[in-house]
């Protein structure tokens, strides 16, 4: 059985072979999520399919939220999260200008 890239990454994650993921791995997941977003916001799409796609996004969100709740808090986590929030705010302000 041949796995696509996203499935292979999931198997690697579940098997515990990888402790850190490359920017390329994160970008691949981001592309998949953006593809779902495009399906949801496609102006000629039908509401039924768009709603199914949005449910997929919610399912991913719930999975990630559960994983975050189940994992320990790390010493640098709060600092890293604050830095990411600052980056998001700067991006929003930059886009508004």
VODREN-845657 format. One record per residue: residue number from 0; residue in one letter; y, z, x of N, C-alpha, C in turn. Coordinates in Angstrom, 3 decimals. Example, Ala and Ser with C-alpha at 12.3 -4.5 7.8 and 13.67 -1.06 7.14 Angstrom:
BEGIN
<node><seq>0</seq><type>a</type><n_v>-5.690</n_v><n_w>7.800</n_w><n_u>13.190</n_u><ca_v>-4.500</ca_v><ca_w>7.800</ca_w><ca_u>12.300</ca_u><c_v>-3.300</c_v><c_w>7.800</c_w><c_u>13.200</c_u></node>
<node><seq>1</seq><type>s</type><n_v>-2.250</n_v><n_w>7.080</n_w><n_u>12.850</n_u><ca_v>-1.060</ca_v><ca_w>7.140</ca_w><ca_u>13.670</ca_u><c_v>0.030</c_v><c_w>7.870</c_w><c_u>12.900</c_u></node>
% end
This chain:
BEGIN
<node><seq>0</seq><type>x</type><n_v>-1.185</n_v><n_w>0.000</n_w><n_u>0.845</n_u><ca_v>0.000</ca_v><ca_w>0.000</ca_w><ca_u>0.000</ca_u><c_v>1.242</c_v><c_w>0.000</c_w><c_u>0.886</c_u></node>
<node><seq>1</seq><type>x</type><n_v>2.164</n_v><n_w>-0.893</n_w><n_u>0.617</n_u><ca_v>3.403</ca_v><ca_w>-0.990</ca_w><ca_u>1.385</ca_u><c_v>4.519</c_v><c_w>-0.297</c_w><c_u>0.608</c_u></node>
<node><seq>2</seq><type>x</type><n_v>5.270</n_v><n_w>0.585</n_w><n_u>1.299</n_u><ca_v>6.360</ca_v><ca_w>1.318</ca_w><ca_u>0.666</ca_u><c_v>7.688</c_v><c_w>0.644</c_w><c_u>0.968</c_u></node>
<node><seq>3</seq><type>x</type><n_v>8.578</n_v><n_w>0.623</n_w><n_u>-0.023</n_u><ca_v>9.928</ca_v><ca_w>0.158</ca_w><ca_u>0.267</ca_u><c_v>10.654</c_v><c_w>1.243</c_w><c_u>1.063</c_u></node>
<node><seq>4</seq><type>x</type><n_v>11.841</n_v><n_w>0.926</n_w><n_u>1.581</n_u><ca_v>12.556</ca_v><ca_w>1.844</ca_w><ca_u>2.479</ca_u><c_v>12.848</c_v><c_w>3.185</c_w><c_u>1.812</c_u></node>
<node><seq>5</seq><type>x</type><n_v>13.331</n_v><n_w>3.169</n_w><n_u>0.564</n_u><ca_v>13.675</ca_v><ca_w>4.418</ca_w><ca_u>-0.109</ca_u><c_v>12.431</c_v><c_w>5.292</c_w><c_u>-0.297</c_u></node>
<node><seq>6</seq><type>x</type><n_v>11.304</n_v><n_w>4.685</n_w><n_u>-0.686</n_u><ca_v>10.068</ca_v><ca_w>5.446</ca_w><ca_u>-0.865</ca_u><c_v>9.574</c_v><c_w>5.992</c_w><c_u>0.463</c_u></node>
<node><seq>7</seq><type>x</type><n_v>9.695</n_v><n_w>5.183</n_w><n_u>1.516</n_u><ca_v>9.277</ca_v><ca_w>5.627</ca_w><ca_u>2.838</ca_u><c_v>10.100</c_v><c_w>6.828</c_w><c_u>3.285</c_u></node>
<node><seq>8</seq><type>x</type><n_v>11.420</n_v><n_w>6.791</n_w><n_u>3.034</n_u><ca_v>12.274</ca_v><ca_w>7.922</ca_w><ca_u>3.397</ca_u><c_v>11.876</c_v><c_w>9.168</c_w><c_u>2.626</c_u></node>
<node><seq>9</seq><type>x</type><n_v>11.539</n_v><n_w>8.998</n_w><n_u>1.352</n_u><ca_v>11.114</ca_v><ca_w>10.126</ca_w><ca_u>0.534</ca_u><c_v>9.814</c_v><c_w>10.715</c_w><c_u>1.058</c_u></node>
<node><seq>10</seq><type>x</type><n_v>8.865</n_v><n_w>9.865</n_w><n_u>1.428</n_u><ca_v>7.594</ca_v><ca_w>10.343</ca_w><ca_u>1.986</ca_u><c_v>7.858</c_v><c_w>11.102</c_w><c_u>3.283</c_u></node>
<node><seq>11</seq><type>x</type><n_v>8.721</n_v><n_w>10.557</n_w><n_u>4.148</n_u><ca_v>9.037</ca_v><ca_w>11.237</ca_w><ca_u>5.401</ca_u><c_v>9.664</c_v><c_w>12.595</c_w><c_u>5.118</c_u></node>
<node><seq>12</seq><type>x</type><n_v>10.533</n_v><n_w>12.671</n_w><n_u>4.120</n_u><ca_v>11.167</ca_v><ca_w>13.929</ca_w><ca_u>3.766</ca_u><c_v>10.121</c_v><c_w>14.930</c_w><c_u>3.283</c_u></node>
<node><seq>13</seq><type>x</type><n_v>9.248</n_v><n_w>14.493</n_w><n_u>2.406</n_u><ca_v>8.236</ca_v><ca_w>15.385</ca_w><ca_u>1.845</ca_u><c_v>7.221</c_v><c_w>15.836</c_w><c_u>2.891</c_u></node>
<node><seq>14</seq><type>x</type><n_v>6.928</n_v><n_w>14.981</n_w><n_u>3.849</n_u><ca_v>5.950</ca_v><ca_w>15.314</ca_w><ca_u>4.881</ca_u><c_v>6.572</c_v><c_w>16.165</c_w><c_u>5.987</c_u></node>
<node><seq>15</seq><type>x</type><n_v>7.887</n_v><n_w>16.294</n_w><n_u>5.990</n_u><ca_v>8.551</ca_v><ca_w>17.139</ca_w><ca_u>6.962</ca_u><c_v>8.643</c_v><c_w>16.551</c_w><c_u>8.357</c_u></node>
<node><seq>16</seq><type>x</type><n_v>8.577</n_v><n_w>15.248</n_w><n_u>8.491</n_u><ca_v>8.631</ca_v><ca_w>14.626</ca_w><ca_u>9.810</ca_u><c_v>10.035</c_v><c_w>14.509</c_w><c_u>10.365</c_u></node>
<node><seq>17</seq><type>x</type><n_v>11.004</n_v><n_w>14.637</n_w><n_u>9.545</n_u><ca_v>12.369</ca_v><ca_w>14.351</ca_w><ca_u>9.977</ca_u><c_v>13.254</c_v><c_w>15.544</c_w><c_u>9.662</c_u></node>
<node><seq>18</seq><type>x</type><n_v>13.986</n_v><n_w>16.025</n_w><n_u>10.641</n_u><ca_v>14.856</ca_v><ca_w>17.169</ca_w><ca_u>10.419</ca_u><c_v>16.300</c_v><c_w>16.765</c_w><c_u>10.187</c_u></node>
<node><seq>19</seq><type>x</type><n_v>16.653</n_v><n_w>15.579</n_w><n_u>10.607</n_u><ca_v>17.998</ca_v><ca_w>15.079</ca_w><ca_u>10.395</ca_u><c_v>17.897</c_v><c_w>13.581</c_w><c_u>10.111</c_u></node>
<node><seq>20</seq><type>x</type><n_v>18.734</n_v><n_w>13.110</n_w><n_u>9.235</n_u><ca_v>18.681</ca_v><ca_w>11.704</ca_w><ca_u>8.847</ca_u><c_v>19.868</c_v><c_w>10.968</c_w><c_u>9.427</c_u></node>
<node><seq>21</seq><type>x</type><n_v>19.639</n_v><n_w>9.760</n_w><n_u>9.834</n_u><ca_v>20.694</ca_v><ca_w>8.957</ca_w><ca_u>10.454</ca_u><c_v>21.693</c_v><c_w>8.489</c_w><c_u>9.405</c_u></node>
<node><seq>22</seq><type>x</type><n_v>22.837</n_v><n_w>8.039</n_w><n_u>9.895</n_u><ca_v>23.830</ca_v><ca_w>7.455</ca_w><ca_u>8.998</ca_u><c_v>23.251</c_v><c_w>6.247</c_w><c_u>8.272</c_u></node>
<node><seq>23</seq><type>x</type><n_v>22.362</n_v><n_w>5.537</n_w><n_u>8.934</n_u><ca_v>21.721</ca_v><ca_w>4.362</ca_w><ca_u>8.328</ca_u><c_v>20.851</c_v><c_w>4.788</c_w><c_u>7.134</c_u></node>
<node><seq>24</seq><type>x</type><n_v>20.118</n_v><n_w>5.895</n_w><n_u>7.283</n_u><ca_v>19.291</ca_v><ca_w>6.394</ca_w><ca_u>6.180</ca_u><c_v>20.161</c_v><c_w>6.819</c_w><c_u>4.997</c_u></node>
<node><seq>25</seq><type>x</type><n_v>21.217</n_v><n_w>7.561</n_w><n_u>5.286</n_u><ca_v>22.122</ca_v><ca_w>8.018</ca_w><ca_u>4.232</ca_u><c_v>22.794</c_v><c_w>6.816</c_w><c_u>3.569</c_u></node>
<node><seq>26</seq><type>x</type><n_v>23.165</n_v><n_w>5.825</n_w><n_u>4.367</n_u><ca_v>23.790</ca_v><ca_w>4.620</ca_w><ca_u>3.815</ca_u><c_v>22.838</c_v><c_w>3.865</c_w><c_u>2.888</c_u></node>
<node><seq>27</seq><type>x</type><n_v>21.548</n_v><n_w>3.844</n_w><n_u>3.218</n_u><ca_v>20.569</ca_v><ca_w>3.165</ca_w><ca_u>2.365</ca_u><c_v>20.490</c_v><c_w>3.849</c_w><c_u>1.006</c_u></node>
<node><seq>28</seq><type>x</type><n_v>20.471</n_v><n_w>5.168</n_w><n_u>0.998</n_u><ca_v>20.440</ca_v><ca_w>5.909</ca_w><ca_u>-0.271</ca_u><c_v>21.746</c_v><c_w>5.676</c_w><c_u>-1.027</c_u></node>
<node><seq>29</seq><type>x</type><n_v>22.866</n_v><n_w>5.689</n_w><n_u>-0.308</n_u><ca_v>24.168</ca_v><ca_w>5.460</ca_w><ca_u>-0.929</ca_u><c_v>24.232</c_v><c_w>4.077</c_w><c_u>-1.581</c_u></node>
<node><seq>30</seq><type>x</type><n_v>23.677</n_v><n_w>3.063</n_w><n_u>-0.919</n_u><ca_v>23.656</ca_v><ca_w>1.708</ca_w><ca_u>-1.492</ca_u><c_v>22.857</c_v><c_w>1.678</c_w><c_u>-2.801</c_u></node>
<node><seq>31</seq><type>x</type><n_v>21.742</n_v><n_w>2.377</n_w><n_u>-2.835</n_u><ca_v>20.924</ca_v><ca_w>2.420</ca_w><ca_u>-4.052</ca_u><c_v>21.705</c_v><c_w>3.081</c_w><c_u>-5.185</c_u></node>
<node><seq>32</seq><type>x</type><n_v>22.367</n_v><n_w>4.196</n_w><n_u>-4.881</n_u><ca_v>23.147</ca_v><ca_w>4.902</ca_w><ca_u>-5.903</ca_u><c_v>24.313</c_v><c_w>4.026</c_w><c_u>-6.369</c_u></node>
<node><seq>33</seq><type>x</type><n_v>24.970</n_v><n_w>3.332</n_w><n_u>-5.448</n_u><ca_v>26.054</ca_v><ca_w>2.428</ca_w><ca_u>-5.839</ca_u><c_v>25.548</c_v><c_w>1.276</c_w><c_u>-6.694</c_u></node>
<node><seq>34</seq><type>x</type><n_v>24.357</n_v><n_w>0.820</n_w><n_u>-6.430</n_u><ca_v>23.763</ca_v><ca_w>-0.237</ca_w><ca_u>-7.249</ca_u><c_v>23.582</c_v><c_w>0.254</c_w><c_u>-8.694</c_u></node>
<node><seq>35</seq><type>x</type><n_v>23.144</n_v><n_w>1.485</n_w><n_u>-8.829</n_u><ca_v>23.006</ca_v><ca_w>2.063</ca_w><ca_u>-10.177</ca_u><c_v>24.384</c_v><c_w>2.178</c_w><c_u>-10.825</c_u></node>
<node><seq>36</seq><type>x</type><n_v>25.390</n_v><n_w>2.616</n_w><n_u>-10.063</n_u><ca_v>26.756</ca_v><ca_w>2.729</ca_w><ca_u>-10.600</ca_u><c_v>27.253</c_v><c_w>1.377</c_w><c_u>-11.103</c_u></node>
<node><seq>37</seq><type>x</type><n_v>26.980</n_v><n_w>0.312</n_w><n_u>-10.329</n_u><ca_v>27.404</ca_v><ca_w>-1.025</ca_w><ca_u>-10.766</ca_u><c_v>26.718</c_v><c_w>-1.410</c_w><c_u>-12.074</c_u></node>
<node><seq>38</seq><type>x</type><n_v>25.438</n_v><n_w>-1.055</n_w><n_u>-12.210</n_u><ca_v>24.740</ca_v><ca_w>-1.352</ca_w><ca_u>-13.463</ca_u><c_v>25.381</c_v><c_w>-0.612</c_w><c_u>-14.637</c_u></node>
<node><seq>39</seq><type>x</type><n_v>25.785</n_v><n_w>0.626</n_w><n_u>-14.391</n_u><ca_v>26.383</ca_v><ca_w>1.436</ca_w><ca_u>-15.462</ca_u><c_v>27.736</c_v><c_w>0.880</c_w><c_u>-15.877</c_u></node>
<node><seq>40</seq><type>x</type><n_v>28.525</n_v><n_w>0.421</n_w><n_u>-14.918</n_u><ca_v>29.901</ca_v><ca_w>-0.001</ca_w><ca_u>-15.215</ca_u><c_v>30.047</c_v><c_w>-1.502</c_w><c_u>-15.438</c_u></node>
<node><seq>41</seq><type>x</type><n_v>28.957</n_v><n_w>-2.252</n_w><n_u>-15.402</n_u><ca_v>29.006</ca_v><ca_w>-3.699</ca_w><ca_u>-15.610</ca_u><c_v>29.513</c_v><c_w>-3.993</c_w><c_u>-17.022</c_u></node>
<node><seq>42</seq><type>x</type><n_v>30.618</n_v><n_w>-4.706</n_w><n_u>-17.099</n_u><ca_v>31.290</ca_v><ca_w>-4.905</ca_w><ca_u>-18.394</ca_u><c_v>30.471</c_v><c_w>-5.728</c_w><c_u>-19.384</c_u></node>
<node><seq>43</seq><type>x</type><n_v>29.555</n_v><n_w>-6.561</n_w><n_u>-18.891</n_u><ca_v>28.748</ca_v><ca_w>-7.375</ca_w><ca_u>-19.804</ca_u><c_v>27.378</c_v><c_w>-6.752</c_w><c_u>-20.077</c_u></node>
<node><seq>44</seq><type>x</type><n_v>27.163</n_v><n_w>-5.545</n_w><n_u>-19.562</n_u><ca_v>25.888</ca_v><ca_w>-4.878</ca_w><ca_u>-19.798</ca_u><c_v>25.835</c_v><c_w>-4.271</c_w><c_u>-21.180</c_u></node>
<node><seq>45</seq><type>x</type><n_v>24.620</n_v><n_w>-3.991</n_w><n_u>-21.629</n_u><ca_v>24.496</ca_v><ca_w>-3.350</ca_w><ca_u>-22.941</ca_u><c_v>24.398</c_v><c_w>-1.836</c_w><c_u>-22.753</c_u></node>
<node><seq>46</seq><type>x</type><n_v>24.884</n_v><n_w>-1.128</n_w><n_u>-23.738</n_u><ca_v>24.938</ca_v><ca_w>0.335</ca_w><ca_u>-23.684</ca_u><c_v>23.587</c_v><c_w>0.988</c_w><c_u>-23.487</c_u></node>
<node><seq>47</seq><type>x</type><n_v>22.534</n_v><n_w>0.400</n_w><n_u>-24.025</n_u><ca_v>21.208</ca_v><ca_w>0.999</ca_w><ca_u>-23.900</ca_u><c_v>20.779</c_v><c_w>1.045</c_w><c_u>-22.433</c_u></node>
<node><seq>48</seq><type>x</type><n_v>20.889</n_v><n_w>-0.086</n_w><n_u>-21.738</n_u><ca_v>20.496</ca_v><ca_w>-0.142</ca_w><ca_u>-20.319</ca_u><c_v>21.438</c_v><c_w>0.693</c_w><c_u>-19.454</c_u></node>
<node><seq>49</seq><type>x</type><n_v>22.718</n_v><n_w>0.659</n_w><n_u>-19.793</n_u><ca_v>23.678</ca_v><ca_w>1.447</ca_w><ca_u>-19.026</ca_u><c_v>23.402</c_v><c_w>2.942</c_w><c_u>-19.174</c_u></node>
<node><seq>50</seq><type>x</type><n_v>23.040</n_v><n_w>3.367</n_w><n_u>-20.375</n_u><ca_v>22.739</ca_v><ca_w>4.762</ca_w><ca_u>-20.603</ca_u><c_v>21.473</c_v><c_w>5.164</c_w><c_u>-19.833</c_u></node>
<node><seq>51</seq><type>x</type><n_v>20.491</n_v><n_w>4.283</n_w><n_u>-19.784</n_u><ca_v>19.277</ca_v><ca_w>4.561</ca_w><ca_u>-19.003</ca_u><c_v>19.627</c_v><c_w>4.733</c_w><c_u>-17.523</c_u></node>
<node><seq>52</seq><type>x</type><n_v>20.501</n_v><n_w>3.886</n_w><n_u>-17.019</n_u><ca_v>20.909</ca_v><ca_w>3.976</ca_w><ca_u>-15.616</ca_u><c_v>21.678</c_v><c_w>5.273</c_w><c_u>-15.356</c_u></node>
<node><seq>53</seq><type>x</type><n_v>22.527</n_v><n_w>5.658</n_w><n_u>-16.304</n_u><ca_v>23.270</ca_v><ca_w>6.906</ca_w><ca_u>-16.127</ca_u><c_v>22.323</c_v><c_w>8.100</c_w><c_u>-16.155</c_u></node>
<node><seq>54</seq><type>x</type><n_v>21.284</n_v><n_w>8.029</n_w><n_u>-16.968</n_u><ca_v>20.282</ca_v><ca_w>9.096</ca_w><ca_u>-16.969</ca_u><c_v>19.611</c_v><c_w>9.206</c_w><c_u>-15.601</c_u></node>
<node><seq>55</seq><type>x</type><n_v>19.397</n_v><n_w>8.079</n_w><n_u>-14.936</n_u><ca_v>18.831</ca_v><ca_w>8.104</ca_w><ca_u>-13.580</ca_u><c_v>19.752</c_v><c_w>8.863</c_w><c_u>-12.623</c_u></node>
<node><seq>56</seq><type>x</type><n_v>21.057</n_v><n_w>8.623</n_w><n_u>-12.748</n_u><ca_v>22.020</ca_v><ca_w>9.333</ca_w><ca_u>-11.907</ca_u><c_v>21.960</c_v><c_w>10.835</c_w><c_u>-12.190</c_u></node>
<node><seq>57</seq><type>x</type><n_v>21.902</n_v><n_w>11.204</n_w><n_u>-13.464</n_u><ca_v>21.790</ca_v><ca_w>12.623</ca_w><ca_u>-13.811</ca_u><c_v>20.507</c_v><c_w>13.230</c_w><c_u>-13.236</c_u></node>
<node><seq>58</seq><type>x</type><n_v>19.390</n_v><n_w>12.488</n_w><n_u>-13.320</n_u><ca_v>18.141</ca_v><ca_w>13.002</ca_w><ca_u>-12.769</ca_u><c_v>18.272</c_v><c_w>13.274</c_w><c_u>-11.272</c_u></node>
<node><seq>59</seq><type>x</type><n_v>18.908</n_v><n_w>12.346</n_w><n_u>-10.562</n_u><ca_v>19.135</ca_v><ca_w>12.551</ca_w><ca_u>-9.125</ca_u><c_v>20.012</c_v><c_w>13.776</c_w><c_u>-8.879</c_u></node>
<node><seq>60</seq><type>x</type><n_v>21.047</n_v><n_w>13.927</n_w><n_u>-9.696</n_u><ca_v>21.938</ca_v><ca_w>15.081</ca_w><ca_u>-9.564</ca_u><c_v>21.168</c_v><c_w>16.383</c_w><c_u>-9.763</c_u></node>
<node><seq>61</seq><type>x</type><n_v>20.327</n_v><n_w>16.437</n_w><n_u>-10.786</n_u><ca_v>19.559</ca_v><ca_w>17.646</ca_w><ca_u>-11.062</ca_u><c_v>18.595</c_v><c_w>17.962</c_w><c_u>-9.914</c_u></node>
<node><seq>62</seq><type>x</type><n_v>17.976</n_v><n_w>16.932</n_w><n_u>-9.364</n_u><ca_v>17.066</ca_v><ca_w>17.123</ca_w><ca_u>-8.234</ca_u><c_v>17.836</c_v><c_w>17.704</c_w><c_u>-7.046</c_u></node>
<node><seq>63</seq><type>x</type><n_v>18.979</n_v><n_w>17.115</n_w><n_u>-6.738</n_u><ca_v>19.771</ca_v><ca_w>17.587</ca_w><ca_u>-5.602</ca_u><c_v>20.289</c_v><c_w>18.997</c_w><c_u>-5.850</c_u></node>
<node><seq>64</seq><type>x</type><n_v>20.778</n_v><n_w>19.278</n_w><n_u>-7.061</n_u><ca_v>21.255</ca_v><ca_w>20.624</ca_w><ca_u>-7.390</ca_u><c_v>20.143</c_v><c_w>21.655</c_w><c_u>-7.214</c_u></node>
<node><seq>65</seq><type>x</type><n_v>18.932</n_v><n_w>21.329</n_w><n_u>-7.663</n_u><ca_v>17.794</ca_v><ca_w>22.242</ca_w><ca_u>-7.515</ca_u><c_v>17.463</c_v><c_w>22.478</c_w><c_u>-6.039</c_u></node>
<node><seq>66</seq><type>x</type><n_v>17.492</n_v><n_w>21.424</n_w><n_u>-5.253</n_u><ca_v>17.194</ca_v><ca_w>21.563</ca_w><ca_u>-3.824</ca_u><c_v>18.239</c_v><c_w>22.456</c_w><c_u>-3.159</c_u></node>
<node><seq>67</seq><type>x</type><n_v>19.500</n_v><n_w>22.255</n_w><n_u>-3.485</n_u><ca_v>20.564</ca_v><ca_w>23.080</ca_w><ca_u>-2.897</ca_u><c_v>20.370</c_v><c_w>24.545</c_w><c_u>-3.275</c_u></node>
<node><seq>68</seq><type>x</type><n_v>19.999</n_v><n_w>24.818</n_w><n_u>-4.532</n_u><ca_v>19.769</ca_v><ca_w>26.200</ca_w><ca_u>-4.972</ca_u><c_v>18.580</c_v><c_w>26.837</c_w><c_u>-4.253</c_u></node>
<node><seq>69</seq><type>x</type><n_v>17.565</n_v><n_w>26.036</n_w><n_u>-3.928</n_u><ca_v>16.334</ca_v><ca_w>26.563</ca_w><ca_u>-3.333</ca_u><c_v>16.419</c_v><c_w>26.740</c_w><c_u>-1.820</c_u></node>
<node><seq>70</seq><type>x</type><n_v>17.460</n_v><n_w>26.204</n_w><n_u>-1.201</n_u><ca_v>17.544</ca_v><ca_w>26.275</ca_w><ca_u>0.257</ca_u><c_v>18.453</c_v><c_w>27.421</c_w><c_u>0.682</c_u></node>
<node><seq>71</seq><type>x</type><n_v>18.217</n_v><n_w>27.948</n_w><n_u>1.884</n_u><ca_v>19.044</ca_v><ca_w>29.062</ca_w><ca_u>2.356</ca_u><c_v>20.459</c_v><c_w>28.611</c_w><c_u>2.688</c_u></node>
<node><seq>72</seq><type>x</type><n_v>21.348</n_v><n_w>29.573</n_w><n_u>2.715</n_u><ca_v>22.735</ca_v><ca_w>29.306</ca_w><ca_u>3.103</ca_u><c_v>22.816</c_v><c_w>29.431</c_w><c_u>4.627</c_u></node>
<node><seq>73</seq><type>x</type><n_v>23.505</n_v><n_w>28.492</n_w><n_u>5.259</n_u><ca_v>23.606</ca_v><ca_w>28.479</ca_w><ca_u>6.705</ca_u><c_v>24.995</c_v><c_w>28.921</c_w><c_u>7.140</c_u></node>
<node><seq>74</seq><type>x</type><n_v>25.098</n_v><n_w>29.404</n_w><n_u>8.353</n_u><ca_v>26.349</ca_v><ca_w>30.003</ca_w><ca_u>8.825</ca_u><c_v>27.523</c_v><c_w>29.025</c_w><c_u>8.813</c_u></node>
<node><seq>75</seq><type>x</type><n_v>27.291</n_v><n_w>27.784</n_w><n_u>9.107</n_u><ca_v>28.382</ca_v><ca_w>26.805</ca_w><ca_u>9.172</ca_u><c_v>28.567</c_v><c_w>26.035</c_w><c_u>7.861</c_u></node>
<node><seq>76</seq><type>x</type><n_v>27.783</n_v><n_w>26.370</n_w><n_u>6.877</n_u><ca_v>27.788</ca_v><ca_w>25.602</ca_w><ca_u>5.633</ca_u><c_v>29.143</c_v><c_w>25.625</c_w><c_u>4.932</c_u></node>
<node><seq>77</seq><type>x</type><n_v>29.742</n_v><n_w>26.806</n_w><n_u>4.789</n_u><ca_v>31.027</ca_v><ca_w>26.906</ca_w><ca_u>4.089</ca_u><c_v>32.110</c_v><c_w>26.105</c_w><c_u>4.799</c_u></node>
<node><seq>78</seq><type>x</type><n_v>32.137</n_v><n_w>26.187</n_w><n_u>6.115</n_u><ca_v>33.130</ca_v><ca_w>25.425</ca_w><ca_u>6.882</ca_u><c_v>32.919</c_v><c_w>23.926</c_w><c_u>6.691</c_u></node>
<node><seq>79</seq><type>x</type><n_v>31.673</n_v><n_w>23.500</n_w><n_u>6.741</n_u><ca_v>31.366</ca_v><ca_w>22.083</ca_w><ca_u>6.574</ca_u><c_v>31.756</c_v><c_w>21.600</c_w><c_u>5.179</c_u></node>
<node><seq>80</seq><type>x</type><n_v>31.442</n_v><n_w>22.409</n_w><n_u>4.169</n_u><ca_v>31.793</ca_v><ca_w>22.038</ca_w><ca_u>2.793</ca_u><c_v>33.309</c_v><c_w>21.946</c_w><c_u>2.614</c_u></node>
<node><seq>81</seq><type>x</type><n_v>34.042</n_v><n_w>22.898</n_w><n_u>3.194</n_u><ca_v>35.510</ca_v><ca_w>22.844</ca_w><ca_u>3.111</ca_u><c_v>36.040</c_v><c_w>21.574</c_w><c_u>3.770</c_u></node>
<node><seq>82</seq><type>x</type><n_v>35.479</n_v><n_w>21.217</n_w><n_u>4.907</n_u><ca_v>35.900</ca_v><ca_w>19.998</ca_w><ca_u>5.600</ca_u><c_v>35.616</c_v><c_w>18.758</c_w><c_u>4.744</c_u></node>
<node><seq>83</seq><type>x</type><n_v>34.460</n_v><n_w>18.731</n_w><n_u>4.077</n_u><ca_v>34.125</ca_v><ca_w>17.596</ca_w><ca_u>3.216</ca_u><c_v>35.064</c_v><c_w>17.526</c_w><c_u>2.019</c_u></node>
<node><seq>84</seq><type>x</type><n_v>35.412</n_v><n_w>18.687</n_w><n_u>1.458</n_u><ca_v>36.355</ca_v><ca_w>18.714</ca_w><ca_u>0.338</ca_u><c_v>37.728</c_v><c_w>18.210</c_w><c_u>0.769</c_u></node>
<node><seq>85</seq><type>x</type><n_v>38.173</n_v><n_w>18.618</n_w><n_u>1.962</n_u><ca_v>39.451</ca_v><ca_w>18.127</ca_w><ca_u>2.487</ca_u><c_v>39.409</c_v><c_w>16.604</c_w><c_u>2.632</c_u></node>
<node><seq>86</seq><type>x</type><n_v>38.305</n_v><n_w>16.094</n_w><n_u>3.146</n_u><ca_v>38.165</ca_v><ca_w>14.641</ca_w><ca_u>3.305</ca_u><c_v>38.231</c_v><c_w>13.934</c_w><c_u>1.959</c_u></node>
<node><seq>87</seq><type>x</type><n_v>37.610</n_v><n_w>14.527</n_w><n_u>0.938</n_u><ca_v>37.646</ca_v><ca_w>13.928</ca_w><ca_u>-0.400</ca_u><c_v>39.062</c_v><c_w>13.923</c_w><c_u>-0.966</c_u></node>
<node><seq>88</seq><type>x</type><n_v>39.778</n_v><n_w>15.031</n_w><n_u>-0.775</n_u><ca_v>41.161</ca_v><ca_w>15.106</ca_w><ca_u>-1.254</ca_u><c_v>42.027</c_v><c_w>14.075</c_w><c_u>-0.535</c_u></node>
<node><seq>89</seq><type>x</type><n_v>41.852</n_v><n_w>13.965</n_w><n_u>0.778</n_u><ca_v>42.634</ca_v><ca_w>12.984</ca_w><ca_u>1.549</ca_u><c_v>42.325</c_v><c_w>11.557</c_w><c_u>1.069</c_u></node>
<node><seq>90</seq><type>x</type><n_v>41.072</n_v><n_w>11.303</n_w><n_u>0.773</n_u><ca_v>40.680</ca_v><ca_w>9.975</ca_w><ca_u>0.278</ca_u><c_v>41.357</c_v><c_w>9.689</c_w><c_u>-1.074</c_u></node>
<node><seq>91</seq><type>x</type><n_v>41.357</n_v><n_w>10.686</n_w><n_u>-1.962</n_u><ca_v>41.979</ca_v><ca_w>10.516</ca_w><ca_u>-3.275</ca_u><c_v>43.480</c_v><c_w>10.275</c_w><c_u>-3.119</c_u></node>
<node><seq>92</seq><type>x</type><n_v>44.131</n_v><n_w>11.064</n_w><n_u>-2.270</n_u><ca_v>45.567</ca_v><ca_w>10.897</ca_w><ca_u>-2.058</ca_u><c_v>45.875</c_v><c_w>9.550</c_w><c_u>-1.431</c_u></node>
<node><seq>93</seq><type>x</type><n_v>45.058</n_v><n_w>9.135</n_w><n_u>-0.493</n_u><ca_v>45.262</ca_v><ca_w>7.835</ca_w><ca_u>0.165</ca_u><c_v>45.091</c_v><c_w>6.691</c_w><c_u>-0.825</c_u></node>
<node><seq>94</seq><type>x</type><n_v>44.105</n_v><n_w>6.799</n_w><n_u>-1.718</n_u><ca_v>43.856</ca_v><ca_w>5.758</ca_w><ca_u>-2.720</ca_u><c_v>44.974</c_v><c_w>5.689</c_w><c_u>-3.755</c_u></node>
<node><seq>95</seq><type>x</type><n_v>45.636</n_v><n_w>6.817</n_w><n_u>-4.005</n_u><ca_v>46.711</ca_v><ca_w>6.845</ca_w><ca_u>-4.992</ca_u><c_v>48.006</c_v><c_w>6.234</c_w><c_u>-4.468</c_u></node>
<node><seq>96</seq><type>x</type><n_v>48.158</n_v><n_w>6.150</n_w><n_u>-3.167</n_u><ca_v>49.405</ca_v><ca_w>5.631</ca_w><ca_u>-2.597</ca_u><c_v>49.477</c_v><c_w>4.150</c_w><c_u>-2.645</c_u></node>
% end
